[in-house]
Amino acid sequence: MFGIGMPELLLILGLALIVLGPKKLPELAKALGKGLAEFRRATDDLKNEFRQMEREVEDSTPGATLKDDPLTETPAQPTTATSTSDTDKK
């Protein structure tokens, strides 16, 4: 997930055990787990809200395709206009 291998993880856990002690470590892990669960729940809610908004936009424009989208229009082809030179003006 974060690119941390097993030896690095064991080192971090060992240092946390030394610094925090065996009594505080489970409390910290529990709080961290609850925080991560809440973060995941919030991001899932946000994703669902975006998906719902996307569906509403798609439903409100029936028959619309990418071709009808003004943001994806192809640029207009240049017209071939006849140029007037100095000899034509005389």
PyMOL Python script that loads the backbone (N, CA, C, O; Angstrom):
from pymol import cmd

cmd.read_pdbstr("""\
ATOM      1  N   MET A   1       0.825  -1.192   0.000  1.00  0.00           N
ATOM      2  CA  MET A   1       0.000   0.000   0.000  1.00  0.00           C
ATOM      3  C   MET A   1       0.870   1.257   0.000  1.00  0.00           C
ATOM      4  O   MET A   1       0.699   2.132  -0.848  1.00  0.00           O
ATOM      5  N   PHE A   2       1.794   1.345   0.943  1.00  0.00           N
ATOM      6  CA  PHE A   2       2.641   2.520   1.028  1.00  0.00           C
ATOM      7  C   PHE A   2       4.061   2.216   0.575  1.00  0.00           C
ATOM      8  O   PHE A   2       4.940   3.069   0.696  1.00  0.00           O
ATOM      9  N   GLY A   3       4.300   1.027   0.062  1.00  0.00           N
ATOM     10  CA  GLY A   3       5.621   0.670  -0.384  1.00  0.00           C
ATOM     11  C   GLY A   3       6.542   0.281   0.754  1.00  0.00           C
ATOM     12  O   GLY A   3       7.762   0.329   0.604  1.00  0.00           O
ATOM     13  N   ILE A   4       5.972  -0.107   1.902  1.00  0.00           N
ATOM     14  CA  ILE A   4       6.767  -0.510   3.058  1.00  0.00           C
ATOM     15  C   ILE A   4       6.828  -2.032   3.073  1.00  0.00           C
ATOM     16  O   ILE A   4       5.799  -2.705   3.013  1.00  0.00           O
ATOM     17  N   GLY A   5       8.042  -2.568   3.153  1.00  0.00           N
ATOM     18  CA  GLY A   5       8.219  -4.008   3.200  1.00  0.00           C
ATOM     19  C   GLY A   5       8.088  -4.523   4.617  1.00  0.00           C
ATOM     20  O   GLY A   5       7.914  -3.752   5.560  1.00  0.00           O
ATOM     21  N   MET A   6       8.172  -5.826   4.755  1.00  0.00           N
ATOM     22  CA  MET A   6       8.013  -6.456   6.068  1.00  0.00           C
ATOM     23  C   MET A   6       9.097  -6.033   7.058  1.00  0.00           C
ATOM     24  O   MET A   6       8.763  -5.743   8.206  1.00  0.00           O
ATOM     25  N   PRO A   7      10.383  -5.981   6.677  1.00  0.00           N
ATOM     26  CA  PRO A   7      11.391  -5.563   7.666  1.00  0.00           C
ATOM     27  C   PRO A   7      11.173  -4.132   8.177  1.00  0.00           C
ATOM     28  O   PRO A   7      11.361  -3.851   9.361  1.00  0.00           O
ATOM     29  N   GLU A   8      10.776  -3.240   7.271  1.00  0.00           N
ATOM     30  CA  GLU A   8      10.532  -1.861   7.696  1.00  0.00           C
ATOM     31  C   GLU A   8       9.345  -1.780   8.643  1.00  0.00           C
ATOM     32  O   GLU A   8       9.371  -1.034   9.623  1.00  0.00           O
ATOM     33  N   LEU A   9       8.309  -2.548   8.346  1.00  0.00           N
ATOM     34  CA  LEU A   9       7.122  -2.563   9.197  1.00  0.00           C
ATOM     35  C   LEU A   9       7.458  -3.089  10.583  1.00  0.00           C
ATOM     36  O   LEU A   9       7.002  -2.531  11.582  1.00  0.00           O
ATOM     37  N   LEU A  10       8.250  -4.155  10.659  1.00  0.00           N
ATOM     38  CA  LEU A  10       8.652  -4.697  11.962  1.00  0.00           C
ATOM     39  C   LEU A  10       9.487  -3.686  12.740  1.00  0.00           C
ATOM     40  O   LEU A  10       9.342  -3.569  13.957  1.00  0.00           O
ATOM     41  N   LEU A  11      10.349  -2.963  12.056  1.00  0.00           N
ATOM     42  CA  LEU A  11      11.157  -1.942  12.722  1.00  0.00           C
ATOM     43  C   LEU A  11      10.272  -0.829  13.294  1.00  0.00           C
ATOM     44  O   LEU A  11      10.471  -0.389  14.426  1.00  0.00           O
ATOM     45  N   ILE A  12       9.303  -0.385  12.508  1.00  0.00           N
ATOM     46  CA  ILE A  12       8.391   0.665  12.974  1.00  0.00           C
ATOM     47  C   ILE A  12       7.588   0.179  14.176  1.00  0.00           C
ATOM     48  O   ILE A  12       7.448   0.899  15.165  1.00  0.00           O
ATOM     49  N   LEU A  13       7.063  -1.035  14.092  1.00  0.00           N
ATOM     50  CA  LEU A  13       6.295  -1.585  15.213  1.00  0.00           C
ATOM     51  C   LEU A  13       7.172  -1.752  16.453  1.00  0.00           C
ATOM     52  O   LEU A  13       6.723  -1.491  17.569  1.00  0.00           O
ATOM     53  N   GLY A  14       8.416  -2.182  16.265  1.00  0.00           N
ATOM     54  CA  GLY A  14       9.339  -2.324  17.393  1.00  0.00           C
ATOM     55  C   GLY A  14       9.624  -0.988  18.048  1.00  0.00           C
ATOM     56  O   GLY A  14       9.628  -0.888  19.275  1.00  0.00           O
ATOM     57  N   LEU A  15       9.862   0.035  17.250  1.00  0.00           N
ATOM     58  CA  LEU A  15      10.113   1.373  17.799  1.00  0.00           C
ATOM     59  C   LEU A  15       8.878   1.917  18.513  1.00  0.00           C
ATOM     60  O   LEU A  15       8.990   2.539  19.569  1.00  0.00           O
ATOM     61  N   ALA A  16       7.696   1.679  17.929  1.00  0.00           N
ATOM     62  CA  ALA A  16       6.462   2.138  18.569  1.00  0.00           C
ATOM     63  C   ALA A  16       6.271   1.442  19.905  1.00  0.00           C
ATOM     64  O   ALA A  16       5.832   2.073  20.867  1.00  0.00           O
ATOM     65  N   LEU A  17       6.589   0.161  19.987  1.00  0.00           N
ATOM     66  CA  LEU A  17       6.459  -0.579  21.238  1.00  0.00           C
ATOM     67  C   LEU A  17       7.406  -0.038  22.298  1.00  0.00           C
ATOM     68  O   LEU A  17       7.048   0.073  23.470  1.00  0.00           O
ATOM     69  N   ILE A  18       8.621   0.297  21.871  1.00  0.00           N
ATOM     70  CA  ILE A  18       9.604   0.842  22.820  1.00  0.00           C
ATOM     71  C   ILE A  18       9.178   2.238  23.287  1.00  0.00           C
ATOM     72  O   ILE A  18       9.231   2.534  24.480  1.00  0.00           O
ATOM     73  N   VAL A  19       8.761   3.085  22.361  1.00  0.00           N
ATOM     74  CA  VAL A  19       8.432   4.468  22.705  1.00  0.00           C
ATOM     75  C   VAL A  19       7.126   4.553  23.493  1.00  0.00           C
ATOM     76  O   VAL A  19       7.057   5.255  24.502  1.00  0.00           O
ATOM     77  N   LEU A  20       6.108   3.856  23.049  1.00  0.00           N
ATOM     78  CA  LEU A  20       4.794   3.978  23.672  1.00  0.00           C
ATOM     79  C   LEU A  20       4.557   3.004  24.812  1.00  0.00           C
ATOM     80  O   LEU A  20       3.782   3.293  25.723  1.00  0.00           O
ATOM     81  N   GLY A  21       5.202   1.878  24.772  1.00  0.00           N
ATOM     82  CA  GLY A  21       5.006   0.875  25.797  1.00  0.00           C
ATOM     83  C   GLY A  21       3.886  -0.081  25.419  1.00  0.00           C
ATOM     84  O   GLY A  21       3.073   0.214  24.544  1.00  0.00           O
ATOM     85  N   PRO A  22       3.851  -1.222  26.081  1.00  0.00           N
ATOM     86  CA  PRO A  22       2.879  -2.257  25.718  1.00  0.00           C
ATOM     87  C   PRO A  22       1.435  -1.901  26.093  1.00  0.00           C
ATOM     88  O   PRO A  22       0.503  -2.492  25.548  1.00  0.00           O
ATOM     89  N   LYS A  23       1.236  -0.964  26.994  1.00  0.00           N
ATOM     90  CA  LYS A  23      -0.131  -0.606  27.396  1.00  0.00           C
ATOM     91  C   LYS A  23      -0.772   0.388  26.431  1.00  0.00           C
ATOM     92  O   LYS A  23      -1.974   0.311  26.175  1.00  0.00           O
ATOM     93  N   LYS A  24       0.003   1.305  25.901  1.00  0.00           N
ATOM     94  CA  LYS A  24      -0.530   2.349  25.021  1.00  0.00           C
ATOM     95  C   LYS A  24      -0.662   1.896  23.566  1.00  0.00           C
ATOM     96  O   LYS A  24      -1.494   2.421  22.827  1.00  0.00           O
ATOM     97  N   LEU A  25       0.145   0.933  23.156  1.00  0.00           N
ATOM     98  CA  LEU A  25       0.155   0.503  21.761  1.00  0.00           C
ATOM     99  C   LEU A  25      -1.208  -0.030  21.290  1.00  0.00           C
ATOM    100  O   LEU A  25      -1.651   0.359  20.209  1.00  0.00           O
ATOM    101  N   PRO A  26      -1.889  -0.896  22.044  1.00  0.00           N
ATOM    102  CA  PRO A  26      -3.214  -1.349  21.588  1.00  0.00           C
ATOM    103  C   PRO A  26      -4.237  -0.212  21.496  1.00  0.00           C
ATOM    104  O   PRO A  26      -5.075  -0.202  20.594  1.00  0.00           O
ATOM    105  N   GLU A  27      -4.169   0.735  22.418  1.00  0.00           N
ATOM    106  CA  GLU A  27      -5.083   1.884  22.374  1.00  0.00           C
ATOM    107  C   GLU A  27      -4.832   2.715  21.113  1.00  0.00           C
ATOM    108  O   GLU A  27      -5.769   3.165  20.454  1.00  0.00           O
ATOM    109  N   LEU A  28      -3.566   2.906  20.797  1.00  0.00           N
ATOM    110  CA  LEU A  28      -3.205   3.673  19.617  1.00  0.00           C
ATOM    111  C   LEU A  28      -3.658   2.952  18.338  1.00  0.00           C
ATOM    112  O   LEU A  28      -4.165   3.578  17.407  1.00  0.00           O
ATOM    113  N   ALA A  29      -3.469   1.651  18.313  1.00  0.00           N
ATOM    114  CA  ALA A  29      -3.885   0.878  17.137  1.00  0.00           C
ATOM    115  C   ALA A  29      -5.400   0.922  16.964  1.00  0.00           C
ATOM    116  O   ALA A  29      -5.894   1.018  15.840  1.00  0.00           O
ATOM    117  N   LYS A  30      -6.130   0.853  18.058  1.00  0.00           N
ATOM    118  CA  LYS A  30      -7.590   0.918  18.000  1.00  0.00           C
ATOM    119  C   LYS A  30      -8.047   2.281  17.487  1.00  0.00           C
ATOM    120  O   LYS A  30      -8.938   2.363  16.642  1.00  0.00           O
ATOM    121  N   ALA A  31      -7.440   3.342  17.995  1.00  0.00           N
ATOM    122  CA  ALA A  31      -7.797   4.688  17.559  1.00  0.00           C
ATOM    123  C   ALA A  31      -7.443   4.889  16.088  1.00  0.00           C
ATOM    124  O   ALA A  31      -8.201   5.513  15.344  1.00  0.00           O
ATOM    125  N   LEU A  32      -6.302   4.365  15.671  1.00  0.00           N
ATOM    126  CA  LEU A  32      -5.892   4.475  14.281  1.00  0.00           C
ATOM    127  C   LEU A  32      -6.854   3.712  13.372  1.00  0.00           C
ATOM    128  O   LEU A  32      -7.203   4.196  12.295  1.00  0.00           O
ATOM    129  N   GLY A  33      -7.277   2.540  13.792  1.00  0.00           N
ATOM    130  CA  GLY A  33      -8.240   1.752  13.025  1.00  0.00           C
ATOM    131  C   GLY A  33      -9.569   2.466  12.884  1.00  0.00           C
ATOM    132  O   GLY A  33     -10.164   2.473  11.806  1.00  0.00           O
ATOM    133  N   LYS A  34     -10.038   3.066  13.967  1.00  0.00           N
ATOM    134  CA  LYS A  34     -11.302   3.818  13.902  1.00  0.00           C
ATOM    135  C   LYS A  34     -11.168   5.026  12.980  1.00  0.00           C
ATOM    136  O   LYS A  34     -12.082   5.329  12.213  1.00  0.00           O
ATOM    137  N   GLY A  35     -10.042   5.707  13.054  1.00  0.00           N
ATOM    138  CA  GLY A  35      -9.816   6.870  12.195  1.00  0.00           C
ATOM    139  C   GLY A  35      -9.775   6.495  10.722  1.00  0.00           C
ATOM    140  O   GLY A  35     -10.348   7.188   9.882  1.00  0.00           O
ATOM    141  N   LEU A  36      -9.095   5.395  10.413  1.00  0.00           N
ATOM    142  CA  LEU A  36      -9.034   4.939   9.020  1.00  0.00           C
ATOM    143  C   LEU A  36     -10.397   4.483   8.518  1.00  0.00           C
ATOM    144  O   LEU A  36     -10.743   4.716   7.360  1.00  0.00           O
ATOM    145  N   ALA A  37     -11.172   3.835   9.383  1.00  0.00           N
ATOM    146  CA  ALA A  37     -12.516   3.403   8.989  1.00  0.00           C
ATOM    147  C   ALA A  37     -13.404   4.607   8.700  1.00  0.00           C
ATOM    148  O   ALA A  37     -14.175   4.598   7.741  1.00  0.00           O
ATOM    149  N   GLU A  38     -13.299   5.632   9.522  1.00  0.00           N
ATOM    150  CA  GLU A  38     -14.093   6.847   9.307  1.00  0.00           C
ATOM    151  C   GLU A  38     -13.669   7.552   8.020  1.00  0.00           C
ATOM    152  O   GLU A  38     -14.510   8.052   7.274  1.00  0.00           O
ATOM    153  N   PHE A  39     -12.371   7.589   7.767  1.00  0.00           N
ATOM    154  CA  PHE A  39     -11.867   8.201   6.538  1.00  0.00           C
ATOM    155  C   PHE A  39     -12.385   7.445   5.315  1.00  0.00           C
ATOM    156  O   PHE A  39     -12.815   8.053   4.335  1.00  0.00           O
ATOM    157  N   ARG A  40     -12.341   6.119   5.383  1.00  0.00           N
ATOM    158  CA  ARG A  40     -12.830   5.311   4.258  1.00  0.00           C
ATOM    159  C   ARG A  40     -14.323   5.535   4.050  1.00  0.00           C
ATOM    160  O   ARG A  40     -14.779   5.641   2.912  1.00  0.00           O
ATOM    161  N   ARG A  41     -15.076   5.608   5.120  1.00  0.00           N
ATOM    162  CA  ARG A  41     -16.516   5.847   5.019  1.00  0.00           C
ATOM    163  C   ARG A  41     -16.790   7.206   4.372  1.00  0.00           C
ATOM    164  O   ARG A  41     -17.673   7.327   3.523  1.00  0.00           O
ATOM    165  N   ALA A  42     -16.045   8.208   4.768  1.00  0.00           N
ATOM    166  CA  ALA A  42     -16.240   9.548   4.209  1.00  0.00           C
ATOM    167  C   ALA A  42     -15.886   9.583   2.724  1.00  0.00           C
ATOM    168  O   ALA A  42     -16.602  10.201   1.936  1.00  0.00           O
ATOM    169  N   THR A  43     -14.794   8.929   2.332  1.00  0.00           N
ATOM    170  CA  THR A  43     -14.426   8.927   0.922  1.00  0.00           C
ATOM    171  C   THR A  43     -15.417   8.120   0.093  1.00  0.00           C
ATOM    172  O   THR A  43     -15.707   8.481  -1.047  1.00  0.00           O
ATOM    173  N   ASP A  44     -15.939   7.034   0.651  1.00  0.00           N
ATOM    174  CA  ASP A  44     -16.963   6.257  -0.068  1.00  0.00           C
ATOM    175  C   ASP A  44     -18.227   7.083  -0.264  1.00  0.00           C
ATOM    176  O   ASP A  44     -18.838   7.044  -1.332  1.00  0.00           O
ATOM    177  N   ASP A  45     -18.624   7.836   0.770  1.00  0.00           N
ATOM    178  CA  ASP A  45     -19.795   8.708   0.633  1.00  0.00           C
ATOM    179  C   ASP A  45     -19.574   9.760  -0.451  1.00  0.00           C
ATOM    180  O   ASP A  45     -20.476  10.048  -1.237  1.00  0.00           O
ATOM    181  N   LEU A  46     -18.395  10.320  -0.487  1.00  0.00           N
ATOM    182  CA  LEU A  46     -18.070  11.335  -1.494  1.00  0.00           C
ATOM    183  C   LEU A  46     -18.093  10.731  -2.897  1.00  0.00           C
ATOM    184  O   LEU A  46     -18.618  11.342  -3.827  1.00  0.00           O
ATOM    185  N   LYS A  47     -17.527   9.539  -3.051  1.00  0.00           N
ATOM    186  CA  LYS A  47     -17.549   8.862  -4.352  1.00  0.00           C
ATOM    187  C   LYS A  47     -18.984   8.600  -4.794  1.00  0.00           C
ATOM    188  O   LYS A  47     -19.332   8.830  -5.952  1.00  0.00           O
ATOM    189  N   ASN A  48     -19.817   8.119  -3.870  1.00  0.00           N
ATOM    190  CA  ASN A  48     -21.209   7.839  -4.209  1.00  0.00           C
ATOM    191  C   ASN A  48     -21.949   9.102  -4.612  1.00  0.00           C
ATOM    192  O   ASN A  48     -22.781   9.073  -5.519  1.00  0.00           O
ATOM    193  N   GLU A  49     -21.654  10.206  -3.950  1.00  0.00           N
ATOM    194  CA  GLU A  49     -22.295  11.473  -4.293  1.00  0.00           C
ATOM    195  C   GLU A  49     -21.901  11.927  -5.700  1.00  0.00           C
ATOM    196  O   GLU A  49     -22.744  12.403  -6.461  1.00  0.00           O
ATOM    197  N   PHE A  50     -20.627  11.778  -6.041  1.00  0.00           N
ATOM    198  CA  PHE A  50     -20.184  12.135  -7.393  1.00  0.00           C
ATOM    199  C   PHE A  50     -20.835  11.233  -8.437  1.00  0.00           C
ATOM    200  O   PHE A  50     -21.251  11.705  -9.494  1.00  0.00           O
ATOM    201  N   ARG A  51     -20.923   9.939  -8.143  1.00  0.00           N
ATOM    202  CA  ARG A  51     -21.565   9.021  -9.091  1.00  0.00           C
ATOM    203  C   ARG A  51     -23.039   9.381  -9.280  1.00  0.00           C
ATOM    204  O   ARG A  51     -23.553   9.330 -10.397  1.00  0.00           O
ATOM    205  N   GLN A  52     -23.715   9.743  -8.194  1.00  0.00           N
ATOM    206  CA  GLN A  52     -25.121  10.126  -8.290  1.00  0.00           C
ATOM    207  C   GLN A  52     -25.275  11.392  -9.123  1.00  0.00           C
ATOM    208  O   GLN A  52     -26.179  11.480  -9.954  1.00  0.00           O
ATOM    209  N   MET A  53     -24.408  12.364  -8.911  1.00  0.00           N
ATOM    210  CA  MET A  53     -24.466  13.599  -9.697  1.00  0.00           C
ATOM    211  C   MET A  53     -24.199  13.299 -11.167  1.00  0.00           C
ATOM    212  O   MET A  53     -24.835  13.886 -12.043  1.00  0.00           O
ATOM    213  N   GLU A  54     -23.274  12.398 -11.444  1.00  0.00           N
ATOM    214  CA  GLU A  54     -22.964  12.041 -12.824  1.00  0.00           C
ATOM    215  C   GLU A  54     -24.178  11.387 -13.489  1.00  0.00           C
ATOM    216  O   GLU A  54     -24.495  11.687 -14.640  1.00  0.00           O
ATOM    217  N   ARG A  55     -24.855  10.495 -12.761  1.00  0.00           N
ATOM    218  CA  ARG A  55     -26.059   9.854 -13.304  1.00  0.00           C
ATOM    219  C   ARG A  55     -27.153  10.871 -13.559  1.00  0.00           C
ATOM    220  O   ARG A  55     -27.854  10.789 -14.568  1.00  0.00           O
ATOM    221  N   GLU A  56     -27.310  11.839 -12.650  1.00  0.00           N
ATOM    222  CA  GLU A  56     -28.335  12.863 -12.827  1.00  0.00           C
ATOM    223  C   GLU A  56     -28.052  13.699 -14.066  1.00  0.00           C
ATOM    224  O   GLU A  56     -28.972  14.041 -14.808  1.00  0.00           O
ATOM    225  N   VAL A  57     -26.802  14.026 -14.292  1.00  0.00           N
ATOM    226  CA  VAL A  57     -26.440  14.809 -15.479  1.00  0.00           C
ATOM    227  C   VAL A  57     -26.711  13.999 -16.732  1.00  0.00           C
ATOM    228  O   VAL A  57     -27.249  14.523 -17.708  1.00  0.00           O
ATOM    229  N   GLU A  58     -26.341  12.719 -16.714  1.00  0.00           N
ATOM    230  CA  GLU A  58     -26.580  11.870 -17.878  1.00  0.00           C
ATOM    231  C   GLU A  58     -28.073  11.701 -18.137  1.00  0.00           C
ATOM    232  O   GLU A  58     -28.500  11.681 -19.292  1.00  0.00           O
ATOM    233  N   ASP A  59     -28.871  11.579 -17.081  1.00  0.00           N
ATOM    234  CA  ASP A  59     -30.317  11.407 -17.237  1.00  0.00           C
ATOM    235  C   ASP A  59     -30.997  12.688 -17.698  1.00  0.00           C
ATOM    236  O   ASP A  59     -32.013  12.628 -18.390  1.00  0.00           O
ATOM    237  N   SER A  60     -30.456  13.844 -17.328  1.00  0.00           N
ATOM    238  CA  SER A  60     -31.099  15.112 -17.676  1.00  0.00           C
ATOM    239  C   SER A  60     -30.845  15.504 -19.130  1.00  0.00           C
ATOM    240  O   SER A  60     -31.531  16.377 -19.662  1.00  0.00           O
ATOM    241  N   THR A  61     -29.883  14.880 -19.767  1.00  0.00           N
ATOM    242  CA  THR A  61     -29.594  15.187 -21.165  1.00  0.00           C
ATOM    243  C   THR A  61     -29.775  13.931 -22.001  1.00  0.00           C
ATOM    244  O   THR A  61     -28.790  13.317 -22.411  1.00  0.00           O
ATOM    245  N   PRO A  62     -31.035  13.534 -22.264  1.00  0.00           N
ATOM    246  CA  PRO A  62     -31.253  12.316 -23.041  1.00  0.00           C
ATOM    247  C   PRO A  62     -30.811  12.499 -24.484  1.00  0.00           C
ATOM    248  O   PRO A  62     -31.051  13.544 -25.089  1.00  0.00           O
ATOM    249  N   GLY A  63     -30.174  11.497 -25.022  1.00  0.00           N
ATOM    250  CA  GLY A  63     -29.742  11.536 -26.411  1.00  0.00           C
ATOM    251  C   GLY A  63     -28.480  12.328 -26.652  1.00  0.00           C
ATOM    252  O   GLY A  63     -27.992  12.387 -27.780  1.00  0.00           O
ATOM    253  N   ALA A  64     -27.948  12.932 -25.623  1.00  0.00           N
ATOM    254  CA  ALA A  64     -26.720  13.708 -25.800  1.00  0.00           C
ATOM    255  C   ALA A  64     -25.550  12.753 -25.938  1.00  0.00           C
ATOM    256  O   ALA A  64     -25.430  11.770 -25.207  1.00  0.00           O
ATOM    257  N   THR A  65     -24.713  13.062 -26.874  1.00  0.00           N
ATOM    258  CA  THR A  65     -23.526  12.244 -27.080  1.00  0.00           C
ATOM    259  C   THR A  65     -22.311  13.144 -27.008  1.00  0.00           C
ATOM    260  O   THR A  65     -22.421  14.362 -26.870  1.00  0.00           O
ATOM    261  N   LEU A  66     -21.164  12.526 -27.101  1.00  0.00           N
ATOM    262  CA  LEU A  66     -19.942  13.325 -27.098  1.00  0.00           C
ATOM    263  C   LEU A  66     -19.891  14.253 -28.302  1.00  0.00           C
ATOM    264  O   LEU A  66     -19.274  15.317 -28.249  1.00  0.00           O
ATOM    265  N   LYS A  67     -20.537  13.851 -29.377  1.00  0.00           N
ATOM    266  CA  LYS A  67     -20.547  14.687 -30.578  1.00  0.00           C
ATOM    267  C   LYS A  67     -21.300  15.989 -30.319  1.00  0.00           C
ATOM    268  O   LYS A  67     -20.962  17.026 -30.888  1.00  0.00           O
ATOM    269  N   ASP A  68     -22.325  15.937 -29.459  1.00  0.00           N
ATOM    270  CA  ASP A  68     -23.115  17.122 -29.150  1.00  0.00           C
ATOM    271  C   ASP A  68     -22.457  17.998 -28.093  1.00  0.00           C
ATOM    272  O   ASP A  68     -22.878  19.136 -27.882  1.00  0.00           O
ATOM    273  N   ASP A  69     -21.443  17.487 -27.438  1.00  0.00           N
ATOM    274  CA  ASP A  69     -20.789  18.212 -26.362  1.00  0.00           C
ATOM    275  C   ASP A  69     -19.959  19.356 -26.941  1.00  0.00           C
ATOM    276  O   ASP A  69     -19.070  19.106 -27.756  1.00  0.00           O
ATOM    277  N   PRO A  70     -20.222  20.607 -26.544  1.00  0.00           N
ATOM    278  CA  PRO A  70     -19.470  21.728 -27.112  1.00  0.00           C
ATOM    279  C   PRO A  70     -18.000  21.713 -26.716  1.00  0.00           C
ATOM    280  O   PRO A  70     -17.171  22.320 -27.394  1.00  0.00           O
ATOM    281  N   LEU A  71     -17.665  21.024 -25.619  1.00  0.00           N
ATOM    282  CA  LEU A  71     -16.268  20.998 -25.202  1.00  0.00           C
ATOM    283  C   LEU A  71     -15.442  20.048 -26.052  1.00  0.00           C
ATOM    284  O   LEU A  71     -14.215  20.152 -26.072  1.00  0.00           O
ATOM    285  N   THR A  72     -16.095  19.115 -26.762  1.00  0.00           N
ATOM    286  CA  THR A  72     -15.354  18.163 -27.576  1.00  0.00           C
ATOM    287  C   THR A  72     -15.552  18.396 -29.058  1.00  0.00           C
ATOM    288  O   THR A  72     -15.269  17.514 -29.869  1.00  0.00           O
ATOM    289  N   GLU A  73     -16.033  19.565 -29.421  1.00  0.00           N
ATOM    290  CA  GLU A  73     -16.232  19.861 -30.846  1.00  0.00           C
ATOM    291  C   GLU A  73     -14.895  19.903 -31.557  1.00  0.00           C
ATOM    292  O   GLU A  73     -13.879  20.305 -30.990  1.00  0.00           O
ATOM    293  N   THR A  74     -14.919  19.482 -32.797  1.00  0.00           N
ATOM    294  CA  THR A  74     -13.703  19.566 -33.598  1.00  0.00           C
ATOM    295  C   THR A  74     -13.598  20.976 -34.159  1.00  0.00           C
ATOM    296  O   THR A  74     -14.619  21.603 -34.442  1.00  0.00           O
ATOM    297  N   PRO A  75     -12.411  21.472 -34.319  1.00  0.00           N
ATOM    298  CA  PRO A  75     -12.264  22.839 -34.838  1.00  0.00           C
ATOM    299  C   PRO A  75     -12.791  22.917 -36.265  1.00  0.00           C
ATOM    300  O   PRO A  75     -12.739  21.949 -37.024  1.00  0.00           O
ATOM    301  N   ALA A  76     -13.288  24.071 -36.600  1.00  0.00           N
ATOM    302  CA  ALA A  76     -13.836  24.295 -37.948  1.00  0.00           C
ATOM    303  C   ALA A  76     -12.718  24.200 -38.973  1.00  0.00           C
ATOM    304  O   ALA A  76     -11.585  24.607 -38.716  1.00  0.00           O
ATOM    305  N   GLN A  77     -13.049  23.663 -40.127  1.00  0.00           N
ATOM    306  CA  GLN A  77     -12.078  23.539 -41.209  1.00  0.00           C
ATOM    307  C   GLN A  77     -11.838  24.919 -41.813  1.00  0.00           C
ATOM    308  O   GLN A  77     -12.782  25.686 -42.004  1.00  0.00           O
ATOM    309  N   PRO A  78     -10.620  25.228 -42.105  1.00  0.00           N
ATOM    310  CA  PRO A  78     -10.337  26.548 -42.698  1.00  0.00           C
ATOM    311  C   PRO A  78     -10.967  26.643 -44.094  1.00  0.00           C
ATOM    312  O   PRO A  78     -10.943  25.694 -44.877  1.00  0.00           O
ATOM    313  N   THR A  79     -11.511  27.784 -44.364  1.00  0.00           N
ATOM    314  CA  THR A  79     -12.132  27.998 -45.678  1.00  0.00           C
ATOM    315  C   THR A  79     -11.074  28.500 -46.637  1.00  0.00           C
ATOM    316  O   THR A  79     -10.123  29.180 -46.251  1.00  0.00           O
ATOM    317  N   THR A  80     -11.261  28.155 -47.867  1.00  0.00           N
ATOM    318  CA  THR A  80     -10.305  28.612 -48.884  1.00  0.00           C
ATOM    319  C   THR A  80     -10.878  29.858 -49.532  1.00  0.00           C
ATOM    320  O   THR A  80     -11.710  29.778 -50.436  1.00  0.00           O
ATOM    321  N   ALA A  81     -10.434  30.991 -49.069  1.00  0.00           N
ATOM    322  CA  ALA A  81     -10.905  32.253 -49.611  1.00  0.00           C
ATOM    323  C   ALA A  81      -9.958  32.689 -50.723  1.00  0.00           C
ATOM    324  O   ALA A  81      -8.756  32.429 -50.673  1.00  0.00           O
ATOM    325  N   THR A  82     -10.509  33.339 -51.702  1.00  0.00           N
ATOM    326  CA  THR A  82      -9.671  33.847 -52.793  1.00  0.00           C
ATOM    327  C   THR A  82      -8.998  35.114 -52.311  1.00  0.00           C
ATOM    328  O   THR A  82      -9.651  36.056 -51.863  1.00  0.00           O
ATOM    329  N   SER A  83      -7.718  35.117 -52.410  1.00  0.00           N
ATOM    330  CA  SER A  83      -7.000  36.311 -51.966  1.00  0.00           C
ATOM    331  C   SER A  83      -6.859  37.278 -53.124  1.00  0.00           C
ATOM    332  O   SER A  83      -6.750  36.886 -54.286  1.00  0.00           O
ATOM    333  N   THR A  84      -6.863  38.518 -52.781  1.00  0.00           N
ATOM    334  CA  THR A  84      -6.703  39.546 -53.801  1.00  0.00           C
ATOM    335  C   THR A  84      -5.269  40.034 -53.757  1.00  0.00           C
ATOM    336  O   THR A  84      -4.786  40.467 -52.711  1.00  0.00           O
ATOM    337  N   SER A  85      -4.618  39.967 -54.846  1.00  0.00           N
ATOM    338  CA  SER A  85      -3.245  40.441 -54.919  1.00  0.00           C
ATOM    339  C   SER A  85      -3.229  41.876 -55.447  1.00  0.00           C
ATOM    340  O   SER A  85      -4.269  42.429 -55.803  1.00  0.00           O
ATOM    341  N   ASP A  86      -2.071  42.451 -55.490  1.00  0.00           N
ATOM    342  CA  ASP A  86      -1.938  43.824 -55.959  1.00  0.00           C
ATOM    343  C   ASP A  86      -2.340  43.958 -57.431  1.00  0.00           C
ATOM    344  O   ASP A  86      -2.841  45.006 -57.838  1.00  0.00           O
ATOM    345  N   THR A  87      -2.132  42.940 -58.211  1.00  0.00           N
ATOM    346  CA  THR A  87      -2.453  43.025 -59.625  1.00  0.00           C
ATOM    347  C   THR A  87      -3.963  42.968 -59.843  1.00  0.00           C
ATOM    348  O   THR A  87      -4.461  43.517 -60.825  1.00  0.00           O
ATOM    349  N   ASP A  88      -4.705  42.310 -58.938  1.00  0.00           N
ATOM    350  CA  ASP A  88      -6.161  42.250 -59.084  1.00  0.00           C
ATOM    351  C   ASP A  88      -6.800  43.579 -58.759  1.00  0.00           C
ATOM    352  O   ASP A  88      -7.868  43.895 -59.285  1.00  0.00           O
ATOM    353  N   LYS A  89      -6.170  44.366 -57.903  1.00  0.00           N
ATOM    354  CA  LYS A  89      -6.741  45.644 -57.500  1.00  0.00           C
ATOM    355  C   LYS A  89      -6.630  46.693 -58.587  1.00  0.00           C
ATOM    356  O   LYS A  89      -7.373  47.673 -58.546  1.00  0.00           O
ATOM    357  N   LYS A  90      -5.758  46.543 -59.538  1.00  0.00           N
ATOM    358  CA  LYS A  90      -5.525  47.564 -60.561  1.00  0.00           C
ATOM    359  C   LYS A  90      -6.550  47.568 -61.616  1.00  0.00           C
ATOM    360  O   LYS A  90      -6.479  48.376 -62.542  1.00  0.00           O
TER     361      LYS A  90
END
""", "prot")
cmd.dss("prot")
cmd.show_as("cartoon", "prot")
cmd.util.cbc("prot")
cmd.orient("prot")
